[in-house]
Amino acid sequence: MSTVDISALREEYMREALDEADVAPEPMAQFSVWFDEAVQAELPMVNAMSLATAAPHGRPSARIVLLKGADERGFVFYTDYRSRKAQELLANPHAALLFYWIELEREVRIEGTVARTSMEESAAYFASRPLGSRHAALASHQSTVIVDRQALERRYAEIERENPYPECPPTWGGYRLIPDAVEFWQGRRNRLHDRLLYRKAALGGWEIDRLAP
């Protein structure tokens, strides 16, 4: 057990405020503003996000993945289609994303449905990856049990030798999360945080509500 008194760990939030009058009318535009500010602040791994999925029986799981595209259509990431996350998305195509930019005292929570990107999108992104990453995608059957590290490295060496310039395999590709709810959280003093929630309106467009912290 840790010798640190975890319950005593605290941080005061003092940087910014988040007001309805200052945000974009739709969430992807507001996300773009915050993402650009995080990039300009030179934060590490600014595109790292937690992806939460759930098995058919309801058991959740989460992991860090990298955002590789964001526009009016949604948020894009790539993975092995045989992985645990992919199997859970196949059975239950709903997921949540979480960005936490601690240096800016900001968090973005996203919920929505998930669909595969087109084969053309996946192939184009795969071709842009470093060669080593492309070899690794072929060498690793993600989430399956392997004998040891040496077996993985032997398989990687075989792929590197037999297929020096691999194309995107059918077992690998992208997903796009299409949001129906996006919450922007800004830390504030005394834990009176700002929380603005965008939700799709019944007649189109987005409604913005302020949530209690």
Steps between C-alpha positions, in 0.01 A plus 500: 500500500609857437653689793347823364177627654301490176194667654711809575611554139336817371542751221341842472376605155567863418565543127188564292122530487248351257193706415208424270543835327854415394464149354426386146139399420600143413742270683744408223583868448550548874715186517715637218557821699604313813710245311689776317565676831635176647732460200618860530571440870731217388335244724638146479291246307225752444306250286502223761149409613333236710264276303231319700302211354271239651447129444148373415440406864591854609852458636696817407862533396719800424837567342701787351491543123612785274266737321589500131225718356225735616251688283126554471456125448657401832816368666724242329739241645659184357553151635509127432149384409567179695579680826284499811381854437402409145307193611315703761416768244372233263258377765419843645583793268482764772809648663637794696817705462679709761768764451673637811737792450612548859732792425201699371268361769268376227311183421281401205257208531341361184230236456355360180473218251795347318537382141797385296669747270507416130763261368646793303541711816661211686738420214604864463578534869678164513727610213592815694622306806868433567613177336568338836145566613365342182708187559380489861135512391553182298713329762264550793156343538400757759358387836578129449725304736858452374769261623760765580665818374744304288218339302360844418839628390560192283165557330586866446831403340320255269254766388780751450687249281204358306295817453734801510237752383163372628163636399211541740371154597125432522541432873606859574331836454319797642193585702308825514310595813199712402416708806156558643626655826817700567588656836767767546636525854712787629645477849406791729590615848335331799385214276230719344599370159347612170324218310329564168319209338410493130216262412340439164164674479190312386450734203867522406789708623634494854372604841748628759433448871705597802548214747560529871858415590 
